[in-house]
Amino acid sequence: MEKDPVCGMSVDPKQTAYKSDYQGKTYYFCSAGCKKAFDEEPEKYVVHQHDAHSSHH
């Protein structure tokens, strides 16, 4: 299962028709509304790994 980055719901990648590729990663969505929100502002929903660890320097 994957997590919808917009609403946090668990999504089965094999069952959903809603997905987007962003920066080399595929994101899966529970609905057209969540996909649309992500496509309009992906930076709002994507957590960058290097940002999450930058406070450890």
C-alpha positions in Angstrom: 0.0 0.0 0.0 1.0 3.6 -0.7 0.0 6.7 1.2 -1.9 9.5 -0.6 0.4 12.5 0.0 -2.6 14.9 0.0 -5.1 13.3 2.5 -3.0 10.5 4.0 -5.3 7.6 3.1 -3.8 4.2 2.2 -4.0 3.6 -1.5 -3.5 0.3 -3.4 -1.3 1.2 -6.4 -2.9 -1.7 -8.3 -6.4 -0.5 -7.7 -6.2 3.3 -8.2 -6.4 5.1 -11.5 -5.0 8.3 -10.0 -1.3 8.7 -10.0 1.3 11.3 -10.8 5.1 11.1 -11.4 7.1 13.9 -9.8 10.9 14.2 -9.5 11.3 10.5 -10.4 8.8 9.1 -7.9 5.2 7.9 -8.5 2.6 9.2 -6.1 -0.8 7.5 -5.8 -4.1 9.1 -4.9 -7.5 8.0 -3.5 -9.4 10.3 -5.8 -9.3 12.8 -8.7 -9.6 15.6 -6.2 -6.4 14.6 -4.3 -4.5 14.1 -7.6 -5.6 17.5 -8.9 -4.5 19.2 -5.6 -1.1 17.5 -5.9 -0.6 18.3 -9.5 -1.3 22.0 -8.8 1.1 22.3 -5.9 3.3 19.2 -5.6 5.9 21.0 -3.5 3.3 21.5 -0.8 2.9 17.7 -0.4 6.3 16.3 -1.1 8.7 15.8 1.8 12.3 16.1 0.7 14.6 13.6 2.4 17.5 16.0 2.6 15.3 18.7 4.2 14.1 16.2 6.9 17.7 15.4 7.9 19.3 18.9 7.5 19.0 19.6 11.3 21.4 16.7 12.1 24.4 18.5 10.7 
